[in-house]
């Protein structure tokens, strides 16, 4: 799978989330390693969700993992906290906001 194919799939998965009631600003950068490696960000701003294939410098948290690990997290097959505990997911930044990732994933 190429990065473009992977990003397209991930964007579709995230865009199903209803974030209309989230007024807090959340900004996450995802660094994908290995197959389909690349960078994208997910931002919630003013109750709207944005997913773009760019680096986000003013992020709250940055996640680094393989494409396979992110796929499992996004599909709800792997809890991000468990992935972090198993050292399959690296997290930098604001951990309180990083924990809200699971909330975004479960809003489909």
N, C-alpha and C positions, 0 to 999 in steps of 0.2 A: 504494500500500500504506500502510495506517495504521500508527502506532506499535504498537498492540495486536496487529495481524496479524504485524508484523515481529518483535516480542518473542516471540510464541508460537512462531514458526518457529525463531528463534535458540535459545530455551530447549530445544526438542525436539532440536536439533542437539547442544547441549552435554550434555544429559542422557544421551546415548548413551555418553559417555566413561566408561571404567572408571578411577576414581581411587583404588580401594581400597588401592593400595600407596603412595600419596603421603601421608606423615604430616606433611610440612611444611605450614604455613599459607600459602595463596596467596589474595590478594584483589585483584580487578581491577575497575575501573569502566570502563564503555564509554559514551562520549558520542557519540551519533549525530547527525550534522548533515544538513541538507537534508531530502529526503523521508523520512518516518517518523522524524523527529527525536525524541530522547528520551534517557533515561539508564537503564542497568541495570548490575547487578554480577554477577560470577561469583566464587564463593569455594570453595576446597577447605579443609576443616577436618576433622581426624581421619579422613581417608580417605573423606569424603562430599562430594558436590558440591551446591552451592546456586546457583541462578540466579534473581534477583529483580529486579523493575522499580523499583529504588530507587537513590538515591545512596548510596555507601559511603564514609564519612569516614575510616575507618582502613584505607585501601587500600594495597597495595604499589605498584601502578602504575595509571595512568589512560591510556586509549587514546581518541583522538578521530579520527574519520573519518566519511565518508559511509556511508549504509546500504549502498550498492552495494559499497564497498570492504570493509566488514565481512562482507558476505555472501560475497564471494569468499574471504576469509580463512577463515571458518568452514567453508565447503564444501571447503577444501583446494585451491582454484584459484589462490590468491595467498599466497605466503609472507609472514608478517608483517614479517620483516627486509627483504625486497624492497620491500614497501609503505612501510616507514619510509624506506628509501633513496631511493625515488621521491617522497618527501614526500606520500604519500597517507594516511599514518598518523602521527599525532603521539603521542609517548610521554612521560609525566612520571612520575617516581618511581624506584623501584629497578629499574635496567635488568637486573640479573641475574635477578630474579624475572619481569620482563616477558618475557624470552626464553623462559621456561617456558610461555608461552601456546601456542606451537607444539606443545609436548608434550601439552597438554590436547586440542588440536584433533585430533591424530593418534592419540588413544586410542579411537577409535570401533570 
